[in-house]
Amino acid sequence: MATHATLKVADATANDTAGGSRAVRRKLEILRGAAAAFRDRGYAGSSVRDIARRLGMAPGNLYYYFRNKQEILYFCQDYSLDVLLREARRIARGPEAAEEKVRALIRAQVLCMLDELHGSAGHIEFHAMPKARLARIIAKRDAYERIVRDVVADGVRSRRFAPCDPKLVTLAILGAVNWTARWYRAGGGLGADEIAGAFSDYLVRGLMR
């Protein structure tokens, strides 16, 4: 099962230099400030100045890390997908039954989106990126979807899951998890770990025979 620790920046940047890791941490802080601006004003209605104001930064300091909000969006996608792909591959290789793997995949994604990224709507507004970068992100999203779909298909073949269309089920699971970025509010109601547990219980229960 994915733990909070597996999703920390230190793990995601284990091969970076110390300076590179510091830059990633600072970019994540900016991303979290951007998440609040995107929730309040929407991605299209938020400016770099809005994001800088949220963080108590001068816009010039923010420009040191991101030239525009499209770069923030790209970082949100690229960073989170690298984390999710690494975790998904580890889970898929494990010896656990299919239902435990799906549960772990759901928990890992919820924790990454809500805890690590503070519910940044940037995770689901990826189509706003320029085409050159969008192609790279879509390739990573497709790779992640294939891993989840293969785990679901293994569950059907092993008769752990009821007969179903693995692709359709995978899209339903990912759609439900991705939508949490629309309604999640840090510090309000359930925490990220509680939401991860509830979603994994509910979604896996629907797959079982």
N, C-alpha and C positions, 0 to 999 in steps of 0.2 A: 504494500500500500504506500502511496506517495506521502511523504511527510512534509511539513512546513519547511524543514531544513533543506530538503532537496531542491526547493524552488528559490533559495536565496541567491543573491547576486554572486556571492563568493563561489558557489558551485557553478553558476552559469558562465562565469568568467575565469574559471580555474586556470586556463592556459594563457591568460592575459598577463602583461607586466603589471607591476603595482600601479604605475601611472595610468595604464589603460583601465584597470579596475576602478580607480577613483573617478575616471571620466564616465564610466558606465553608471556608477552610483549617482553621480551628479545628474546624468541624463534621466535616470529613473525618478529622481526627485522632481525634475522639471515635468516629466510625463505625468506624475501624480497631480501636480498643480494644473496641468492641462486637462486632466480628467474632470476636475471640478468645473473648469470653464466650459468644457464641451457639454457637460450635463446641464448647466444653467442656460447656456446660449446656443447650444448645438455646435457642431463642428464648423458649419459654414458661417455662423454668426460670431465665432470667436476669433480674435486677432492675437498676434504675438504679444501686443501690449496688454491685452486682457490676461494672458497667461502669466506674463512677468509681474503684473500687479498682484495676482493671486499669491505669488511666491515672494513678494516683497523685493523683487529684483529690478534693477534698471534694464530696460529692453536691450541695451548694448551688451550687458553681461549675458543675457540669454542668447543673443545672436552668436556668442562665442561657441556655443554648443549646437545650436540649430539656426540655420539661416531663415527658415520660415516654418509654418505649421505643417506643411507637407512633409518636412523632414522629421518632425515629431511623430506624425502618423506612421511614417515608414519605420522609424525606430521602434515604435510600439509593436508593430506587426513583426518585424524581423527578430527582435529580441524575444518576444513571447513565443514565436513559432520555433525558434532554436531551443528554448527551454522545453516546450511541449514535445518536440520531436525526440529530443534526447531522453526525456522521461518515458514517452510512449514506446520507444524501442526497448528500453530496459524492462518495462512492464511486459511487453509482448514476448520477450525471450524467457520470461520466468516460468516456473513450474506450476503456478497456481491454476485453478479451474477458470473457465472462461468468465463466469460471473464475477469472480474476484478481480480478474484483469479489467473488466469493464468498469467495475466499481472504482478501481484505482485510477483508471484513465479519467473518469468523470471528476473524481476528487482532485487530481492533479490539475486539470484544466480550470476548474472553479477556483482553486487556490491561486493559480497563476493570474487569472483575470481579476479576481476581487481583492486578493491580498497583496500580491506583488505589484499589480498595475492599478490598484485602487478603483477597479470598475471602469477603466478608461473606455469610453465609447469608441475610441480609435481602433479597438480590436474588431469592430464590426463595420466601420466606415471605410474599409480599405479601398473601395472603388474610387475614392477621391484622390488616390495617388496618381502621379504621372505614369503613362503606359510602360515606360522602360522599367520602372521599379515594380509596377503592378505585376508584370509577368513573373518576376522572381518570387514575389509573395504568393501568387496563385500556385506556383509550383510547390512551394513549401506547404501550403494549405492542403493541396491535393495529396501530398505525401502523408501528411498527418491523418487525413480522412481515410486513406487506404489502410493504414495500420489499424485504426479503430474498426473499419469494416472487416478486415481479416480476422480480428479477434471475435467479432460477432459471428462471422461465418463459421469459425472453429466451434463456437458454442452450439450452433445449429447442427453441425456435422456430428458432434459428440453427444447430441441429444440432451445437452444441459439446458438449451433454450428451446422454446416452442418454434415450430416451423415459421419462417418469416423471410422477408426480402432483406438481406443484410445491408444493402445500400440504402434502402428506405429507412430502416431502423437507425442506421448511423446518422443520416441527415436529420432525423427527428431528435436524436440525442444531442448532436452538436448544435442544432438550432435552439433547443431548450437552454443549453448551457450558455451559448453566446448571448442570448437575450438577457441574461442576468446583468450585463453591463448597462442595460437601459434603465433598470429599476433599482439597482443596488445603491445604497448610501452608506458610506463608512461611518461607523459609530451609531447607526440607527437600527433597531430591531435585532435580527439575527446576525451573528458574525460570519465571516467567510467560512470558517471551519464547520459551523453548524449548517450553513447552506450547502456546503460540499457533501456533508453526511446525508442530509435530507434528499438532495437530488440523486445521489448515488443509490440510496435505498429505494426511492420511488421508481427510478428509471430501470434499475436492474430487476426489480420485482415484476415489471411488465414483460420482461423477456423470458422469465422462468416457465417451465412446464407446470 
